[in-house]
Amino acid sequence: MSWEAAMNNRWRTIDIVVASVVAVAFGVVFWAWGVLWRGPAEAIPLPGRAVIYGMWLVPAVLGALIVRKPGAALYTLTLAALVSVVLGTAWGWTLVLQGPLEALGAELAFAAFGYRVYRMPVALLAAALAGVVASVYDAVVWYPDYSWTTMRVPYILITAASSLVIAGFGSVALTRALAQTGVLDRFAAGRERPAV
């Protein structure tokens, strides 16, 4: 890696601040989403309830699209998961492990393109990979007694699709909306508004 590339990958204070703000905001959203998942959404049996799963993966994709540095997906989703744990989630401290694992799925997509491509196809791939990691974790840890054919495989597929739509398209839309306000002008995402 060249010196210039290494300097471009260094996190600035503003990168940390903005990624942290996104993470904290989504940590609160996670708490509310958990109430929905364990409350009214329980009326939808598994695997169907997985259609709303993608919300839990938005910070990974959104953080990476804004900050555009190695580790942005990991940092943002991990911190969001920790905030939701502090607020009191039904899944407790298990999210300390699950959040970073999910984020690594997203991080893998951006790494595959050398942390140089932040267009919609890569965002969608990142979201889908995070969804696959999240749902495989759930299938093994939370649903080990369920059938692979009738519940776990459909759950994985539905979660990946939900993640693609909510975390993928949703993060691209949020990044574009934020860029239009000018709050991302100190980021490449803000300077390349049409390219996001």
C-alpha positions in Angstrom: 0.0 0.0 0.0 1.3 3.4 -1.0 1.8 6.2 1.6 -1.0 8.1 -0.1 -3.4 5.2 0.1 -2.5 4.7 3.8 -3.2 8.4 4.5 -6.6 8.2 2.7 -7.5 5.2 4.9 -6.7 7.0 8.2 -9.7 8.0 10.2 -10.2 11.7 10.8 -11.9 13.0 13.9 -15.0 13.9 11.9 -15.1 10.3 10.6 -15.3 9.0 14.2 -17.8 11.6 15.3 -20.2 11.0 12.4 -19.9 7.2 12.6 -20.6 7.5 16.3 -23.6 9.7 15.8 -25.0 7.3 13.3 -24.3 4.3 15.6 -25.9 5.9 18.7 -29.0 6.9 16.7 -29.4 3.4 15.3 -28.7 1.9 18.8 -31.9 3.7 19.9 -33.7 2.5 16.7 -32.5 -1.1 17.5 -34.1 -0.9 20.9 -37.4 0.1 19.4 -37.1 -2.4 16.6 -36.5 -5.1 19.2 -39.8 -4.1 20.9 -41.5 -4.4 17.5 -39.8 -7.8 16.8 -40.7 -9.2 20.2 -44.2 -7.5 20.3 -46.6 -6.9 17.4 -44.3 -8.6 14.9 -44.5 -11.9 16.8 -48.0 -12.3 15.2 -46.0 -13.1 12.1 -44.6 -16.6 12.5 -41.0 -17.3 11.6 -39.5 -17.3 9.0 -41.9 -14.6 7.7 -41.0 -12.1 10.4 -37.5 -11.9 8.9 -38.9 -9.4 6.3 -38.2 -6.6 8.8 -34.7 -7.9 9.9 -32.8 -5.6 7.5 -33.2 -2.6 9.8 -30.6 -4.1 12.2 -28.0 -4.0 9.5 -28.4 -0.4 8.2 -25.6 1.1 10.4 -23.0 -1.2 8.8 -23.8 -0.2 5.2 -24.7 3.5 6.0 -21.5 4.0 8.1 -19.4 2.6 5.3 -21.1 4.6 2.6 -20.5 7.8 4.5 -17.0 7.3 6.0 -15.6 5.2 3.2 -12.7 3.8 5.2 -11.7 0.3 6.2 -13.5 -0.7 9.4 -16.4 1.8 9.0 -19.1 -0.9 8.8 -17.5 -2.8 11.7 -17.2 0.3 13.9 -20.7 1.7 13.2 -22.7 -1.5 13.7 -20.7 -2.7 16.7 -21.2 0.6 18.5 -24.9 0.5 17.6 -25.2 -3.0 19.0 -23.5 -1.9 22.2 -25.8 1.1 22.6 -28.8 -1.2 22.2 -27.4 -3.5 24.9 -27.0 -0.6 27.3 -30.6 0.5 26.6 -31.8 -3.0 27.5 -32.4 -5.3 24.6 -34.1 -8.7 24.9 -31.0 -10.4 23.5 -28.7 -8.9 26.1 -25.0 -9.3 25.9 -25.2 -11.8 23.0 -25.2 -8.7 20.7 -21.7 -7.9 21.8 -20.7 -10.8 19.6 -23.4 -10.8 17.0 -23.1 -7.1 16.0 -19.5 -7.3 15.0 -20.1 -10.6 13.2 -22.9 -9.1 11.1 -20.7 -6.1 10.4 -17.9 -8.3 9.1 -20.3 -9.6 6.4 -20.7 -6.0 5.2 -17.1 -5.2 5.6 -16.1 -8.1 3.4 -18.0 -6.6 0.4 -16.3 -3.3 0.7 -12.9 -5.0 1.2 -13.5 -7.1 -1.9 -13.4 -3.9 -3.9 -10.4 -2.5 -2.1 -12.4 0.0 -0.2 -12.5 2.1 -3.4 -16.1 1.4 -4.7 -19.1 2.7 -2.8 -21.8 2.5 -5.4 -25.2 0.9 -5.1 -24.2 -2.7 -6.3 -21.5 -2.9 -3.6 -23.8 -1.5 -0.9 -26.4 -4.1 -1.9 -23.8 -6.9 -1.7 -22.6 -5.6 1.7 -26.2 -5.6 3.0 -27.0 -9.1 1.6 -23.7 -10.5 3.1 -24.5 -9.0 6.5 -28.0 -10.5 6.3 -26.6 -13.9 5.5 -24.1 -13.7 8.4 -26.8 -12.5 10.8 -29.4 -15.2 9.8 -26.9 -18.0 9.8 -25.9 -16.9 13.3 -29.5 -16.9 14.3 -30.2 -20.2 12.7 -27.4 -21.8 14.7 -27.6 -20.0 18.0 -31.3 -19.1 18.4 -33.1 -21.6 16.3 -31.1 -24.9 16.5 -34.2 -27.1 17.0 -36.0 -25.8 13.9 -36.0 -27.7 10.5 -33.5 -26.5 8.0 -35.9 -26.9 5.1 -39.1 -25.4 6.6 -37.7 -22.6 8.7 -33.9 -22.0 8.8 -33.1 -21.9 5.0 -36.2 -19.8 4.3 -35.3 -17.6 7.2 -31.8 -17.0 5.8 -33.1 -16.2 2.3 -35.8 -13.8 3.7 -33.3 -12.1 5.9 -30.8 -11.7 3.1 -33.6 -10.2 0.9 -34.8 -7.9 3.7 -31.2 -6.7 4.3 -30.7 -6.1 0.6 -33.8 -3.9 0.5 -33.8 -2.2 3.9 -30.0 -2.0 4.7 -28.9 -1.8 1.0 -31.4 0.4 -0.8 -32.3 2.2 2.5 -28.7 3.1 3.2 -28.1 4.4 -0.3 -31.3 6.5 0.0 -30.3 7.8 3.4 -26.8 8.7 2.2 -28.2 10.6 -0.8 -30.7 12.4 1.4 -28.0 13.4 3.8 -25.7 14.5 1.0 -28.4 16.8 -0.4 -28.6 18.6 2.9 -24.9 19.4 2.8 -24.1 17.7 6.1 -21.8 15.3 4.3 -19.8 17.9 2.4 -16.6 17.0 4.3 -17.0 13.4 3.0 -16.6 11.9 -0.5 -20.3 10.9 -0.2 -21.3 14.5 0.0 -19.0 15.7 -2.7 -20.1 13.0 -5.2 -23.8 13.4 -4.6 -25.0 11.8 -7.9 -22.4 8.9 -7.6 -23.6 7.4 -4.4 
